[in-house]
Amino acid sequence: MLVVLKNLLLARQPIVVRTETKPSLLRPDMYTANPGSVTALPEVLGVKRADAGWTSTTSSADVEAGSPPKAPPRTSRCTSFACIFSLSTIEASIRRGFLAVKGFRPTPRMISDAIIGLADGMTVPFALTAGLSTLGNTHIVQMGGVAELIAGMVSMGVGGALGAKAESDGYKAKVADTARLVLKAPAEAIALVHDVLRPYGFDLGQRNVVVQQLTQSSDRMVDYLMRFHYQEKEPDPSRPITCGLTIGLGYAVGGLIPLIPYFCVRHDQVLLGLYISIGVMAVTLFLFGFFKTVLLAEQEQDKSTWKACVGGFWMVAVGGGSAAAAVGVVHGIASA
């Protein structure tokens, strides 16, 4: 979070928003001597048209002389308040924060695992500590919260590792089944290859050429069917360890947030610790839901401020509802 704020607010290093260019389409050998062809194909040559929201930096004199159109600016500096705090800039700052560690490039699966751990870590311990606070003893809340945090971290980490291991075992079993299919029923395997290529407009002769190349090696045929027919990718061998550590550490980090306020108050101030924990978690859950929506949005239109705020309020509702349920149950049992 500190890295994100630093990237957003550091005045001496303004955030740079890169505009999309196509260097491969701006080679000199692609331009013709006919000026008319340059103006006829503005998008192919990278000249920005006015009717498409483009701005051209090429003058009419350059076009008449047959000079190549000038490429648009590759970068533009973002200094306004609205630009600095736009969702695209926030997302870029978050990803830049991940890359602050040299050589560390998180995969989408790693980000998903971290979000799973953080989400559970911020809701379950928060609900537990809120429920235990009705007993009126800060020491009980501290010990119960720490015990649950350790147990939950181990449980979530082991569960994530076992799930990733099962995924890897499932892939290996599928490869073995495909290898048996290629060896014992080659005609069926060839039919699957035709099924893959037919929707893309390959005629029978072209498909037979591909089949001839694939049948020269059983391993090649198995790899082709796994990638293009079953559309399965071999999992990373280190995936179980990475998944377990990411989910476990995410749970530990998320679980510490609602627990810390109870260590900052006196023994008889458990309600004060509860109020501080509620305030801290309301802000934390909202920010978590907000940034989660920004990071995991697949389409650009899904990264609107309104949808990000809805994601933040949804996390607050889930965490608050869990805490309220825990407080009600514990209070009811203690009063019985």
N, C-alpha and C positions, 0 to 999 in steps of 0.2 A: 504494500500500500504506500509506503514511504517512497519507494522508487517511482511509482506512478505519479504521485504528487510532485516529486522533483522534476520528472519529465514534463509535467504540465505547466509548472510555475517558474521554472528556471529561465530567467530573463535573458541571460547571456547566450543561451543556446535555444533560440526559438524553434518550434517544431516545424519541420519541413514536410509539406504535403506534395507527394510526387504525382505528376500527371502521367497518364498512360501514353506511351509513344511506341512506335513500331520501328526500331532501328533497321530490321531486316528489309523493310519496305522503302527505305530511304537511300539505297545504294545508288551511286552515280550511274552504273550500267543499266539501271532500270528506266532511266529517262530517255526519251526519244528526242530527236532534233526538231520534230514538228511541234510548234507551240500549241497547236490546237489539241494535241493528245494530252498535253500537260493539264490544260484546263478542263478537258473532258473527263478525266479520271482523278478528281481531286482527292477522293477518299483513299484510293489505292496508293497515291503518292504521298499521303500524309498531310495534304493541304486542308486546313479546316474551313469548311463552308459556313457561310452566314446562316443559311436556312436550316442547318443542323446544329446551330449553336457553336459553330467553329469560328475562329478568327485566323485569318491568313496573315503571315508576315512577309509574303512575297508581293512585290510591287508589279504593276502592269508592265513596266519597262523590263523587269527581269524575265517575265513570261515571254515578251516579244523577242528578247534576245536569246531565248532558249535556255536560260539559266535554271538550274534545279531549284524548286521551291525550298524556302528556308524551313527547317524543322521548328515546331513550336517549342516554347520554353519547357525544359524538362522538369524544373522545380519551381515552386512558388512558396514564399515564406508566409507562415500563418501567425499573425500577431494579434488579431482581434479577439475579443472575449468570446464571441459566439463560435469562432473557428477553433479556439484553443479547447473549449469545453464541448465540442461536438462529439457525437458518439464514435465517429470514425477515428478522431484524434485520441479519444480515450482508449479505444481498442488498440491502436498502434502503440500507445504508451504502456499499456499492460503487457503486450507482447515484447516490447523493448525491455521492460523490467525483467521478464523471463530470461531474455538473452543477455542480461547484465553479467551473469556468470559465464565465464569464457568457455566455449564449447558446449554449452547446455542449450539444447533445442527441444522443448517439450512437444511430444506428439499429441494429436487430438485425443487419443485414448488415455494418455497420461493426464491431460487436463480434465477429461471426464472422470477418471478415478479420483483425482483431487477434489473435484466438486462433490462426488458421492461421499467421500470421507468428511469433508467440511460440513456438508448439509446434515449428516447424521450427528456429527460431533457438536454442532451448534444447537440442535433441537433436543436430543435425548438428555445430555447432562443438564441443559437449562431446565427442562421439565422436572428432572429429578431433584436438582438443588432447590427449585421453587417449591416443590412438594415437601421436601425435608425442612424447609425454613418455617413451616407452620408448627414445628415442634418447639421452636423458640430457643434452639441451641446452635450457635455458630459452629462449635466443634463437631457436632453430628453432621452438619451440612458439609464441612470440609472433608471429614473422613469418608463419608458416603460418596461425595463427588469424586474424590481421588480414586477410590476403589472402583467406581463405575467407569471412570475415565480409562484406567489401566485395562480393566476387563474388556471394555468396548473397543479399545485400540487393538488389543491382541485378537479379539474375535473378528473384527472387521478386516484386519490385515490377513489373517489366516483364511477367512472366507473369500477375499479377493484373490489370494494366491491359488486356492483350490479351484475357484471358478476359471481362472486363466489356464490352469493345468488341465482342467476338463476340456476347455476349448482346444488346446493343443492336441490332446489325445483324440478328440473328435476329428480333427483335421487329418491326423495320421491314419485313423481308421478309414476315413473316406479315400485317402490315397491308396491304401491297401485294396479296398473294394474296387476302385477304378483300375488298378493294375490287374486284378483278377479278371475284370471285364475285358480288358484289352487282350489278355492272353487266351481266355476261354471263349469269348464271343466277339471276335474282331469285326464281324459284320455289323453288330449292334454299335460298337464304338465308332465305326465309319459313318453309320447313319447319324450319330450324334454330331459328328463334325459337319455333315451336310446341313443338319438343323441349325447349327450356329451360323453357317455362311449364307444360307439361302435368303434370310431377311435383308442382307446387305447387297443384294443384286448380283451375286456371283452366279454365272451360268454353270451348267453341268461340267463343261470342260475345265473351267477355272477351279471348280471345287475338286475335281479329280486330281489336278496338279497339286493342290494343297494336301489332299489325302495321300498321294504318292510320297510326298516329302515326310509326312508324319509317320507313315507306316514303316519307314526305314529304321525307326528306333522306338521301342516300346516306351522308354522313359520320356521321349519327346511327345508321344501321343498322350501319355498320362498327364504330363505337365500342361498340354494344350487343353485337355478336357477339364482339368481342375481350374484353370484360369478363365476359360471362356464359356464353358458349358455350365459348370457348377458355380462359377464366379466366387471361388474361395481363394484366399491368400494365405500363404504359410505364416503362422504366427511367429513373432520374435521369440527365440529360445529363452531369452531373459525376461519374457513377459510375466511369468508367475511371480518372480522376485520383485520386479518393478511395480507390478500391480499391488502386491501385498504391502510393500513399503509405502507407496503413495497413498493408498486408502488409509492405512494405519496412522501415518503421520498427519494426514489431513484430519482424521478424527481427533487426534491428540491436540492439534492446534485449535480446531473448532471448539473442543470441549473445555479448553483452558479459559476461553473468553468469559463464559458466564460464571466460572468458579473463582476467578481472581478477586472480584469485589468482596467475597466473604473472608478473604485473608487480609483485607485492608480495614476491617472494622473490629471493634472490641467484641468480647465474648457475649455480651448482652445486647448487641446491636444487630441481631439477625435480620430484623425487618428493614433496617437501613441498608444492609447488604443486599437484601432482596430487591429493594427499590432501585439501587444502583445497577444491579445485574439486569433488571428489566429495561432500564434506560439504555444501558450499553448494548444489550442484545437487540433492542428495537432498531437502533442505528446500524448495528453490524449485520443483522439479517436483511435489512433493506438494501444496504450496499452490496451484500453478497448476491441477493436476487437480481439486483440491477446489473452488476457486472457479469453475472452468469448469463443473463439474457443477451447481453452484447456479444460475449465471446462465442456462445453456442448458436447464435442465429445463422442459419444457412443462407438465407437470402438477404440482400441489402435492404429491401423494404421492411424486413423484420427487425431492423436495428433502429426503430424509431424511439424517441424519448418516451412516448406514452407506453409502448410495449415494455420498455425497460423498467419504467416505474411500476407497471402492473406486476412484473416479475418480482420487484422488490417488495411490494405490498403483499403479494402472495406468500413470500417467505416469512414475512412478519406474521401473517395470519396463521400459517402452519405452526411456527414456533410458539406464538402466543396461545394458540388453541391447545397445543400439547402441554404447555406449562399450566394453563388454567385447569385442564383435566386432572393433572397430577396434584395440584393444590387442592382441588375439590375432593379427590379420592382420599388423600392422606388426612385432610381435615375431617372428613366424614368418619374414617376409621378411628382417628384419635378421639373424636367426640363420642363415639359409641360406648 
